[in-house]
Amino acid sequence: MKLGFNRYLIVLILGSFSLQSMSQPRFDTLGWRPPVDIPITLTGNFGELRADHFHAGIDIKTQGHEGLKIYAVQDGYISRIKISPVGYGKSIYITHADGYTSVYAHLKELNIQLEKYIRKVQYQRESFDVDVFPEPNELPVKKGEIVALSGNSGSSGGPHLHFEIRETKSSKPMNGLFLGYKIPDHLAPKMSYLYVYPQDNSSWVENSTESQLFSLQKLNNRYKLRHGDTLQANGNIGLGIKADDLLDGATNLCGVYQFKVLVDDSLYFMDQFDGVSFSESRYVNSLMDYEEFVENKRKLYKLYVEPNNKLSIYQQAKNQGTVFVKPGKVSKISVQTYDAYKNKSELVFYLEGNKKKIASETQKNVMVVPWQEPFRFDSSGVVLKLPSKSLYDTLHFEFSIDNSFTKGLLSPVFNIHRTATPIHEEYSLSLPYKEVADTLKDKLLMVFVDGEKLHALGGTAVNGKVEAQLRGFGPFAVSIDTVAPVIKPKNGLAKNKDLTSAKKIQFEITDNLSGIKNIQGTINGKWVLFEWDPKNDLLSYEMDENTPKQGAFEVKVVAVDAKGNKAIYQTTCNRNVL
Ligand SMILES: [Zn+2]
């Protein structure tokens, strides 16, 4: 549990605010058809809380397999094709005349015309990764045209279609549940816990100045606290709710559309997910309780706004959403949770002001870092430079050194604050290391130490230290990668192998630490399109017009890791195709 911070100064500076715009955009007038021709069921909806971002689209189930036909939702033109081994994988963007763009991601393959178009670019650039922006007259499409087949490419965790609607001029993703698609949802969001966050050292709830959770009990769609209606409190209190939306016929938990907090029956706080720009998406780490997410895997919504949270979803936030509880006064609190189809759940409880003073735990030897100011930390050879406004709130910085020298490390483990504290901007960190030979310096890197496991963070050796740009805190150390990737041929591929009846040439490629940075495959010295699927360590070339039909030919694959360690696999195969 975290310590109550001294936030009252910040509250005074910012005061309370309330936005005027209460309109909810609705897109069902666009006349878009669904991107699939099966009934739509979702595994994910818009605005769902994810690590470092809100989910920007809706995830449509594809009956558990790949290869489902994907249709253009409206007339338009292909404005972008992006092929990447990670993220959206194979994706296409269609720009429509109505001011919106539809996005289709994690595809297996594109239609024949688009596949031909993109392969030409890939061969020209000799790269599997490409990101192209065709002109409006190049690749027009009609509503209902099959543009692709669904898949599981990129960072997808199972076959599905990730589908987005974006405002074309701003590229801002909008809530796809307002497209008027028939997605049955008669279930109200489920609320599981109320969280309370005393905002400063003189604030408390139920005799504690720390954040706390209270379990809830459900009666129809009304919730109450499991242990009585009333909480004793004093001072400035932030609220949070663990809530998830449920859809008909789906067991997975989805994101909630809207929250309202009423204090004594008057609207006090409101937020809603109509659209979230990519530039603000990372503020999810402030909206959710990041510590609960990291430590207990619980995604919950804070119903107050931290000082450096710039999300545009807030429609109303009196006193930044925090409730001020005065001795002798009882306030009725109603927390209302809505999904996009207006199904509603409500929690009602009371905060009773109590004048008792509760001593807060005091922290010794911590540095107070105001979120508005830059911070430089320099101790035991460690140098940290944090730009101003990198944090969501005041930080009580902690630092320690663990000298146990885990296997594979060239430095102690430096505990740079705590993994569970979120950070918005990149900062630079330099760590000292044990002397190594000059020739090995370019093999050094920074790692996140996760028990016995090391996760590469990159970085370079400069003036006796390894320096990296990071976006999180935690246990960090210096390690070294001198080991090349391992390339293993699949499907019995070996010298003089007859590939007459084979359709693909595949390899399993792995790396021990720094990670695969570049892979190139050639046939008889000429670049060919090997597709790289890092989540399955799989490199794949589908035989095409570039594969010799008769006789012997040479297959060569070169894989390089992030520290320049290179592996080469080379062999001669045969083919005898008529
Ligand atoms: Zn998705």
Residues whose N, C-alpha, C, O or C-beta is under 5 A from the ligand:
A	BS01	ZN	G57 I58 D59 H162
